[in-house]
């Protein structure tokens, strides 16, 4: 089987966790994988070129990719999320008109931003893969060939936290994510400020830039910022003692796939998260993590973890087990392979 993957960019989370992590396992199964990425990456632009010309360059690149697809015999064309982050979908239709079967993979509620675009693509593709049940439910309104593939991690790449040595420094409460998501931390700021009055700890934020942190009004909290890098990601995350994932309970967040929560858990780091969307399904309260839906709940959960290394170990190990059993790429790659093989073998009827 020959599959063409159209991805957003090698550093884009949806590309990394929904496509690139699976490639070694697909290739082991004898699947020929060709990956063509947006250039510049889908959500980026070249500063000296500006937004308009950068977008033009992206379109030229994708036209070249389309010509390549015309010259090579692919069985499947796999579109990760969407080709461009715009309402138009003419480029997607070019690829969908190729003789190959087409697959659309979604890990966010793109139908909230571009409803017409999503409906047209969802109705046209031969397979729609979604990252959680909430996304599946919407996708099934337009296509009955919808399959669930939860966003997963390569557990073996995440070093399990060493619990054998007693802590020698202040505990680290950590968060990682895009700069645009830093405002979610506002939900936990009151609890962090209260905790800082009673306990010593460091708040570590991993993102592209420290600039948005200044808007959080953290009082008395020791803050450390690390610039996100694919080369140091696992090492930087492993320095956390507690991971947090606050989310606004809005329509967009209810369709998210809980990636940072899974990353914390894969490392054996106990996590506290807002019970929004899939987070409430991943976490078994007090067993493999904590859900917090109020300032008081955030304060209580974080206080318990800050003051008890044994509880951090217990929750962390249970979280790691959850990821190994349900959200591991190697395990779920068999599901993806099955989806692709079934789709290739189906006879299209008009």
KESEFI-281767 format. One record per residue (C-alpha): residue number from 1; residue in one letter; z, x, y. Coordinates in steps of 0.02 Angstrom, whole numbers, always signed. Layout:
N
+-------+--------+--------+--------+--------+
! rolum ! vexmar !     pz !     px !     py !
+-------+--------+--------+--------+--------+
!   NUM !      A !      Z !      X !      Y !
...
+-------+--------+--------+--------+--------+
END
This chain:
350
+-------+--------+--------+--------+--------+
! rolum ! vexmar !     pz !     px !     py !
+-------+--------+--------+--------+--------+
!     1 !      X !     +0 !     +0 !     +0 !
!     2 !      X !    -48 !    +64 !   +173 !
!     3 !      X !    +56 !     +5 !   +320 !
!     4 !      X !    +28 !    +36 !   +505 !
!     5 !      X !   +189 !    +28 !   +606 !
!     6 !      X !   +175 !     -4 !   +793 !
!     7 !      X !   +342 !    +47 !   +868 !
!     8 !      X !   +420 !    +51 !  +1041 !
!     9 !      X !   +466 !   +236 !  +1039 !
!    10 !      X !   +560 !   +360 !   +932 !
!    11 !      X !   +719 !   +346 !  +1038 !
!    12 !      X !   +716 !   +156 !  +1058 !
!    13 !      X !   +857 !    +80 !   +951 !
!    14 !      X !   +748 !    -56 !   +876 !
!    15 !      X !   +620 !    +74 !   +822 !
!    16 !      X !   +750 !   +193 !   +751 !
!    17 !      X !   +852 !    +67 !   +654 !
!    18 !      X !   +720 !    -62 !   +607 !
!    19 !      X !   +578 !    +57 !   +560 !
!    20 !      X !   +604 !   +244 !   +567 !
!    21 !      X !   +762 !   +246 !   +460 !
!    22 !      X !   +668 !   +155 !   +321 !
!    23 !      X !   +517 !   +270 !   +312 !
!    24 !      X !   +586 !   +397 !   +185 !
!    25 !      X !   +630 !   +257 !    +65 !
!    26 !      X !   +463 !   +169 !    +89 !
!    27 !      X !   +371 !   +332 !    +56 !
!    28 !      X !   +475 !   +362 !   -101 !
!    29 !      X !   +413 !   +192 !   -161 !
!    30 !      X !   +233 !   +252 !   -141 !
!    31 !      X !   +197 !   +161 !    +22 !
!    32 !      X !    +84 !   +254 !   +144 !
!    33 !      X !   +162 !   +239 !   +317 !
!    34 !      X !    +71 !   +274 !   +480 !
!    35 !      X !   +178 !   +261 !   +637 !
!    36 !      X !   +103 !   +242 !   +810 !
!    37 !      X !   +225 !   +238 !   +956 !
!    38 !      X !   +209 !   +177 !  +1134 !
!    39 !      X !   +177 !   +317 !  +1258 !
!    40 !      X !   +274 !   +318 !  +1371 !
!    41 !      X !   +407 !   +230 !  +1270 !
!    42 !      X !   +402 !    +41 !  +1293 !
!    43 !      X !   +549 !    +28 !  +1415 !
!    44 !      X !   +518 !   +193 !  +1506 !
!    45 !      X !   +398 !   +255 !  +1637 !
!    46 !      X !   +343 !   +426 !  +1701 !
!    47 !      X !   +430 !   +448 !  +1870 !
!    48 !      X !   +289 !   +542 !  +1956 !
!    49 !      X !   +163 !   +416 !  +1890 !
!    50 !      X !   +259 !   +260 !  +1938 !
!    51 !      X !   +280 !    +94 !  +1846 !
!    52 !      X !   +103 !    +25 !  +1867 !
!    53 !      X !    +11 !   +180 !  +1811 !
!    54 !      X !   +136 !   +210 !  +1671 !
!    55 !      X !   +101 !    +34 !  +1607 !
!    56 !      X !    -85 !    +68 !  +1619 !
!    57 !      X !    -60 !   +225 !  +1516 !
!    58 !      X !    +35 !   +123 !  +1385 !
!    59 !      X !   -110 !     +1 !  +1375 !
!    60 !      X !   -238 !   +142 !  +1357 !
!    61 !      X !   -132 !   +218 !  +1219 !
!    62 !      X !   -122 !    +52 !  +1127 !
!    63 !      X !   -311 !    +25 !  +1143 !
!    64 !      X !   -334 !   +194 !  +1059 !
!    65 !      X !   -212 !   +137 !   +924 !
!    66 !      X !   -315 !    -20 !   +901 !
!    67 !      X !   -474 !    +82 !   +879 !
!    68 !      X !   -382 !   +187 !   +751 !
!    69 !      X !   -330 !    +29 !   +659 !
!    70 !      X !   -512 !    -27 !   +656 !
!    71 !      X !   -567 !   +138 !   +577 !
!    72 !      X !   -434 !   +146 !   +442 !
!    73 !      X !   -407 !    +22 !   +299 !
!    74 !      X !   -228 !    -41 !   +318 !
!    75 !      X !   -152 !   -175 !   +206 !
!    76 !      X !    -17 !   -222 !   +331 !
!    77 !      X !     +8 !   -203 !   +519 !
!    78 !      X !   +193 !   -205 !   +563 !
!    79 !      X !   +235 !   -245 !   +745 !
!    80 !      X !   +411 !   -194 !   +791 !
!    81 !      X !   +475 !   -326 !   +913 !
!    82 !      X !   +322 !   -336 !  +1028 !
!    83 !      X !   +194 !   -213 !  +1092 !
!    84 !      X !   +231 !   -229 !  +1279 !
!    85 !      X !   +386 !   -297 !  +1366 !
!    86 !      X !   +283 !   -422 !  +1467 !
!    87 !      X !   +237 !   -606 !  +1447 !
!    88 !      X !    +56 !   -567 !  +1401 !
!    89 !      X !    +12 !   -550 !  +1217 !
!    90 !      X !   -172 !   -506 !  +1218 !
!    91 !      X !   -140 !   -337 !  +1139 !
!    92 !      X !    -40 !   -411 !   +996 !
!    93 !      X !   -183 !   -534 !   +963 !
!    94 !      X !   -306 !   -390 !   +947 !
!    95 !      X !   -205 !   -320 !   +803 !
!    96 !      X !   -173 !   -492 !   +728 !
!    97 !      X !   -362 !   -519 !   +719 !
!    98 !      X !   -383 !   -370 !   +604 !
!    99 !      X !   -414 !   -408 !   +419 !
!   100 !      X !   -244 !   -335 !   +374 !
!   101 !      X !    -93 !   -447 !   +350 !
!   102 !      X !    +26 !   -442 !   +499 !
!   103 !      X !   +215 !   -428 !   +506 !
!   104 !      X !   +325 !   -458 !   +658 !
!   105 !      X !   +503 !   -389 !   +660 !
!   106 !      X !   +632 !   -451 !   +786 !
!   107 !      X !   +810 !   -394 !   +819 !
!   108 !      X !   +838 !   -482 !   +986 !
!   109 !      X !   +802 !   -652 !  +1062 !
!   110 !      X !   +632 !   -611 !  +1135 !
!   111 !      X !   +595 !   -798 !  +1127 !
!   112 !      X !   +719 !   -823 !  +1271 !
!   113 !      X !   +621 !   -705 !  +1383 !
!   114 !      X !   +443 !   -747 !  +1330 !
!   115 !      X !   +445 !   -915 !  +1238 !
!   116 !      X !   +256 !   -944 !  +1239 !
!   117 !      X !   +221 !   -768 !  +1180 !
!   118 !      X !   +347 !   -779 !  +1040 !
!   119 !      X !   +283 !   -947 !   +979 !
!   120 !      X !   +102 !   -889 !   +972 !
!   121 !      X !   +145 !   -728 !   +880 !
!   122 !      X !   +271 !   -810 !   +763 !
!   123 !      X !   +144 !   -942 !   +711 !
!   124 !      X !     +7 !   -813 !   +682 !
!   125 !      X !    +93 !   -678 !   +579 !
!   126 !      X !    +98 !   -676 !   +390 !
!   127 !      X !   +281 !   -623 !   +385 !
!   128 !      X !   +421 !   -630 !   +513 !
!   129 !      X !   +572 !   -519 !   +480 !
!   130 !      X !   +731 !   -554 !   +579 !
!   131 !      X !   +891 !   -454 !   +598 !
!   132 !      X !  +1017 !   -596 !   +577 !
!   133 !      X !  +1031 !   -778 !   +526 !
!   134 !      X !  +1032 !   -842 !   +706 !
!   135 !      X !   +863 !   -760 !   +737 !
!   136 !      X !   +799 !   -826 !   +570 !
!   137 !      X !   +846 !  -1004 !   +618 !
!   138 !      X !   +740 !   -997 !   +776 !
!   139 !      X !   +595 !   -908 !   +692 !
!   140 !      X !   +585 !  -1041 !   +555 !
!   141 !      X !   +537 !  -1169 !   +687 !
!   142 !      X !   +368 !  -1083 !   +697 !
!   143 !      X !   +341 !  -1000 !   +529 !
!   144 !      X !   +407 !  -1035 !   +354 !
!   145 !      X !   +377 !   -855 !   +301 !
!   146 !      X !   +537 !   -788 !   +379 !
!   147 !      X !   +648 !   -660 !   +293 !
!   148 !      X !   +819 !   -588 !   +337 !
!   149 !      X !   +838 !   -400 !   +350 !
!   150 !      X !  +1003 !   -358 !   +435 !
!   151 !      X !  +1001 !   -211 !   +553 !
!   152 !      X !  +1071 !    -69 !   +449 !
!   153 !      X !  +1117 !   +115 !   +459 !
!   154 !      X !  +1095 !   +265 !   +346 !
!   155 !      X !  +1277 !   +274 !   +298 !
!   156 !      X !  +1263 !   +448 !   +225 !
!   157 !      X !  +1216 !   +518 !   +397 !
!   158 !      X !  +1381 !   +459 !   +471 !
!   159 !      X !  +1523 !   +580 !   +430 !
!   160 !      X !  +1676 !   +483 !   +375 !
!   161 !      X !  +1821 !   +513 !   +495 !
!   162 !      X !  +1945 !   +641 !   +430 !
!   163 !      X !  +2110 !   +550 !   +410 !
!   164 !      X !  +2196 !   +693 !   +316 !
!   165 !      X !  +2258 !   +781 !   +473 !
!   166 !      X !  +2387 !   +701 !   +590 !
!   167 !      X !  +2319 !   +667 !   +765 !
!   168 !      X !  +2349 !   +812 !   +882 !
!   169 !      X !  +2284 !   +738 !  +1044 !
!   170 !      X !  +2274 !   +573 !  +1137 !
!   171 !      X !  +2180 !   +435 !  +1045 !
!   172 !      X !  +2003 !   +402 !  +1104 !
!   173 !      X !  +1940 !   +226 !  +1133 !
!   174 !      X !  +1750 !   +236 !  +1136 !
!   175 !      X !  +1595 !   +136 !  +1181 !
!   176 !      X !  +1411 !   +180 !  +1164 !
!   177 !      X !  +1257 !    +92 !  +1226 !
!   178 !      X !  +1122 !    +73 !  +1357 !
!   179 !      X !  +1166 !    +86 !  +1541 !
!   180 !      X !  +1112 !    -94 !  +1563 !
!   181 !      X !  +1248 !   -150 !  +1442 !
!   182 !      X !  +1392 !    -58 !  +1527 !
!   183 !      X !  +1438 !   -215 !  +1628 !
!   184 !      X !  +1497 !   -292 !  +1463 !
!   185 !      X !  +1645 !   -173 !  +1476 !
!   186 !      X !  +1710 !   -277 !  +1621 !
!   187 !      X !  +1778 !   -396 !  +1489 !
!   188 !      X !  +1898 !   -265 !  +1423 !
!   189 !      X !  +1945 !   -177 !  +1586 !
!   190 !      X !  +2103 !   -281 !  +1618 !
!   191 !      X !  +2168 !   -241 !  +1444 !
!   192 !      X !  +2127 !    -56 !  +1464 !
!   193 !      X !  +2216 !    -49 !  +1631 !
!   194 !      X !  +2371 !   -130 !  +1555 !
!   195 !      X !  +2367 !    -11 !  +1407 !
!   196 !      X !  +2354 !   +139 !  +1523 !
!   197 !      X !  +2521 !    +88 !  +1600 !
!   198 !      X !  +2608 !   +108 !  +1431 !
!   199 !      X !  +2507 !   +232 !  +1327 !
!   200 !      X !  +2406 !   +389 !  +1343 !
!   201 !      X !  +2227 !   +378 !  +1284 !
!   202 !      X !  +2052 !   +426 !  +1338 !
!   203 !      X !  +1908 !   +305 !  +1363 !
!   204 !      X !  +1745 !   +389 !  +1310 !
!   205 !      X !  +1580 !   +309 !  +1362 !
!   206 !      X !  +1417 !   +372 !  +1288 !
!   207 !      X !  +1263 !   +319 !  +1387 !
!   208 !      X !  +1117 !   +390 !  +1483 !
!   209 !      X !  +1206 !   +398 !  +1652 !
!   210 !      X !  +1386 !   +390 !  +1715 !
!   211 !      X !  +1336 !   +297 !  +1874 !
!   212 !      X !  +1370 !   +117 !  +1814 !
!   213 !      X !  +1546 !   +164 !  +1759 !
!   214 !      X !  +1604 !   +173 !  +1941 !
!   215 !      X !  +1584 !    -16 !  +1952 !
!   216 !      X !  +1713 !    -50 !  +1815 !
!   217 !      X !  +1870 !    -31 !  +1924 !
!   218 !      X !  +1967 !    +63 !  +1791 !
!   219 !      X !  +2139 !   +103 !  +1862 !
!   220 !      X !  +2242 !   +242 !  +1784 !
!   221 !      X !  +2124 !   +257 !  +1636 !
!   222 !      X !  +2064 !   +431 !  +1591 !
!   223 !      X !  +1875 !   +416 !  +1573 !
!   224 !      X !  +1756 !   +539 !  +1491 !
!   225 !      X !  +1567 !   +516 !  +1495 !
!   226 !      X !  +1445 !   +593 !  +1372 !
!   227 !      X !  +1257 !   +586 !  +1392 !
!   228 !      X !  +1179 !   +504 !  +1240 !
!   229 !      X !  +1070 !   +620 !  +1137 !
!   230 !      X !   +992 !   +593 !   +966 !
!   231 !      X !  +1042 !   +771 !   +920 !
!   232 !      X !  +1228 !   +745 !   +953 !
!   233 !      X !  +1246 !   +557 !   +922 !
!   234 !      X !  +1342 !   +565 !   +758 !
!   235 !      X !  +1454 !   +707 !   +818 !
!   236 !      X !  +1495 !   +620 !   +982 !
!   237 !      X !  +1533 !   +454 !   +900 !
!   238 !      X !  +1645 !   +535 !   +769 !
!   239 !      X !  +1765 !   +589 !   +908 !
!   240 !      X !  +1813 !   +407 !   +935 !
!   241 !      X !  +1976 !   +343 !   +859 !
!   242 !      X !  +1936 !   +162 !   +905 !
!   243 !      X !  +1767 !    +86 !   +944 !
!   244 !      X !  +1744 !    -64 !  +1057 !
!   245 !      X !  +1601 !   -189 !  +1076 !
!   246 !      X !  +1638 !   -317 !  +1212 !
!   247 !      X !  +1501 !   -447 !  +1238 !
!   248 !      X !  +1478 !   -591 !  +1358 !
!   249 !      X !  +1467 !   -753 !  +1260 !
!   250 !      X !  +1295 !   -798 !  +1325 !
!   251 !      X !  +1135 !   -854 !  +1240 !
!   252 !      X !  +1059 !   -679 !  +1234 !
!   253 !      X !  +1213 !   -599 !  +1157 !
!   254 !      X !  +1226 !   -732 !  +1021 !
!   255 !      X !  +1067 !   -665 !   +943 !
!   256 !      X !  +1113 !   -479 !   +946 !
!   257 !      X !  +1127 !   -383 !   +782 !
!   258 !      X !  +1292 !   -290 !   +805 !
!   259 !      X !  +1221 !   -114 !   +796 !
!   260 !      X !  +1358 !    -18 !   +885 !
!   261 !      X !  +1489 !   -111 !   +783 !
!   262 !      X !  +1403 !    -53 !   +623 !
!   263 !      X !  +1394 !   +125 !   +688 !
!   264 !      X !  +1582 !   +129 !   +719 !
!   265 !      X !  +1617 !    +55 !   +548 !
!   266 !      X !  +1499 !   +177 !   +460 !
!   267 !      X !  +1602 !   +320 !   +531 !
!   268 !      X !  +1764 !   +243 !   +471 !
!   269 !      X !  +1815 !   +206 !   +651 !
!   270 !      X !  +1913 !    +43 !   +671 !
!   271 !      X !  +1822 !    -74 !   +789 !
!   272 !      X !  +1869 !   -214 !   +907 !
!   273 !      X !  +1728 !   -330 !   +958 !
!   274 !      X !  +1695 !   -494 !  +1044 !
!   275 !      X !  +1667 !   -630 !   +912 !
!   276 !      X !  +1493 !   -667 !   +978 !
!   277 !      X !  +1345 !   -696 !   +863 !
!   278 !      X !  +1337 !   -588 !   +707 !
!   279 !      X !  +1496 !   -492 !   +755 !
!   280 !      X !  +1602 !   -638 !   +694 !
!   281 !      X !  +1511 !   -631 !   +527 !
!   282 !      X !  +1529 !   -442 !   +504 !
!   283 !      X !  +1714 !   -434 !   +546 !
!   284 !      X !  +1849 !   -502 !   +432 !
!   285 !      X !  +1994 !   -515 !   +553 !
!   286 !      X !  +2127 !   -385 !   +520 !
!   287 !      X !  +2037 !   -323 !   +364 !
!   288 !      X !  +1886 !   -220 !   +420 !
!   289 !      X !  +1905 !   -240 !   +608 !
!   290 !      X !  +1968 !   -353 !   +746 !
!   291 !      X !  +1885 !   -490 !   +849 !
!   292 !      X !  +1951 !   -516 !  +1025 !
!   293 !      X !  +1903 !   -668 !  +1130 !
!   294 !      X !  +2026 !   -650 !  +1274 !
!   295 !      X !  +2110 !   -515 !  +1379 !
!   296 !      X !  +2270 !   -541 !  +1280 !
!   297 !      X !  +2179 !   -524 !  +1114 !
!   298 !      X !  +2095 !   -363 !  +1174 !
!   299 !      X !  +2263 !   -294 !  +1230 !
!   300 !      X !  +2353 !   -340 !  +1068 !
!   301 !      X !  +2217 !   -274 !   +952 !
!   302 !      X !  +2197 !   -110 !  +1045 !
!   303 !      X !  +2385 !    -87 !  +1059 !
!   304 !      X !  +2406 !   -106 !   +871 !
!   305 !      X !  +2273 !    +23 !   +838 !
!   306 !      X !  +2330 !   +144 !   +972 !
!   307 !      X !  +2508 !   +148 !   +905 !
!   308 !      X !  +2470 !   +155 !   +718 !
!   309 !      X !  +2364 !   +296 !   +645 !
!   310 !      X !  +2394 !   +218 !   +473 !
!   311 !      X !  +2319 !    +52 !   +530 !
!   312 !      X !  +2170 !   +144 !   +604 !
!   313 !      X !  +2141 !   +227 !   +436 !
!   314 !      X !  +2160 !    +66 !   +338 !
!   315 !      X !  +2041 !    -33 !   +448 !
!   316 !      X !  +1920 !   +112 !   +463 !
!   317 !      X !  +1901 !   +137 !   +276 !
!   318 !      X !  +1878 !    -49 !   +248 !
!   319 !      X !  +1743 !    -53 !   +383 !
!   320 !      X !  +1653 !    +92 !   +302 !
!   321 !      X !  +1653 !     -1 !   +136 !
!   322 !      X !  +1578 !   -155 !   +219 !
!   323 !      X !  +1434 !    -53 !   +288 !
!   324 !      X !  +1403 !    +34 !   +122 !
!   325 !      X !  +1394 !   -131 !    +31 !
!   326 !      X !  +1300 !   -240 !   +154 !
!   327 !      X !  +1221 !   -141 !   +296 !
!   328 !      X !  +1156 !    +20 !   +218 !
!   329 !      X !   +972 !    +65 !   +243 !
!   330 !      X !   +947 !   +135 !    +68 !
!   331 !      X !  +1014 !    -24 !    -10 !
!   332 !      X !   +918 !   -140 !   +106 !
!   333 !      X !   +758 !    -39 !    +93 !
!   334 !      X !   +729 !   -122 !    -76 !
!   335 !      X !   +730 !   -289 !    +12 !
!   336 !      X !   +604 !   -229 !   +142 !
!   337 !      X !   +490 !   -157 !     +8 !
!   338 !      X !   +494 !   -322 !    -83 !
!   339 !      X !   +450 !   -418 !    +76 !
!   340 !      X !   +302 !   -305 !   +112 !
!   341 !      X !   +236 !   -309 !    -66 !
!   342 !      X !   +248 !   -498 !    -75 !
!   343 !      X !   +158 !   -517 !    +91 !
!   344 !      X !    +18 !   -400 !    +39 !
!   345 !      X !     -6 !   -498 !   -122 !
!   346 !      X !    -10 !   -670 !    -42 !
!   347 !      X !   -175 !   -761 !    -22 !
!   348 !      X !   -198 !   -827 !   +153 !
!   349 !      X !   -252 !  -1009 !   +162 !
!   350 !      X !   -320 !  -1093 !   +318 !
+-------+--------+--------+--------+--------+
END
